[in-house]
């Protein structure tokens, strides 16, 4: 029964309905759906994500993965097996769930802050600005986990024996080592300047492109496109945003391992890194790893956007159903 003898709703049921209404709020629903979207998208493309990082740090004293994409994946499988494909994905999911949750929810928050109501049709420029602000917000909250994920991804390169792989430190030990031996809290934010410089335009372009392509793919008279069209819009938005901002991603990875022994990087500043990469590696140096990155960005962003929209709509409908 939904009411007691006095015609009042029981407290547990009342709280349940209140909770469902809270979850159904656009910003909160986006927060939860963003976390789900992040976990799904990163797990789907984990092998390519790790291969991209290994490509990015080539020429820094290690050239084990100076290979084509397919051969690189085969080598990873032969050397480390399934664990090699998933190495760093645990910490990556721990990082990406709050990162994606904060990003999607803050994007909705900034749109609301700019006076845009749910269902409104903002201009591409507003989507770009709100997306850029959301990217900065999310990366500031989760950057230390991104740095640790990068360290975990590269530390096993060149170590092929079972004993060597078992001796590698895990997430918490690596976090403690960086904090205690490399400069405390500031060490956990090493590389954040090129990261923010790349994330702001990347996320802004991603949201702007997705919203525009999604609108273009929506048939006239319909409110939403089909799931296949949402997948296509997500793939296109990710590819456009990633190609435009990829050099910043290379700089970010290089700085994150700048102080690791045996990697060969001793950059003094972001500008010093730009000059040295350009002089020693040319333009290609700024796009190392882009091949596996573009291969991963389509399924990653497609699955991210689709799972986000499906999960968000589910949570929003919870508020509608609670009124019944």
HELIX and SHEET records of a PDB file:
HELIX    1   1 UNK A   11  UNK A   23  1                                  13    
HELIX    2   2 UNK A   26  UNK A   44  1                                  19    
HELIX    3   3 UNK A   46  UNK A   56  1                                  11    
HELIX    4   4 UNK A   69  UNK A   86  1                                  18    
HELIX    5   5 UNK A   89  UNK A  113  1                                  25    
HELIX    6   6 UNK A  124  UNK A  154  1                                  31    
HELIX    7   7 UNK A  162  UNK A  166  1                                   5    
HELIX    8   8 UNK A  171  UNK A  181  1                                  11    
HELIX    9   9 UNK A  184  UNK A  189  5                                   6    
HELIX   10  10 UNK A  192  UNK A  217  1                                  26    
HELIX   11  11 UNK A  227  UNK A  256  1                                  30    
HELIX   12  12 UNK A  270  UNK A  281  1                                  12    
HELIX   13  13 UNK A  283  UNK A  287  5                                   5    
HELIX   14  14 UNK A  290  UNK A  321  1                                  32    
END                                                                             
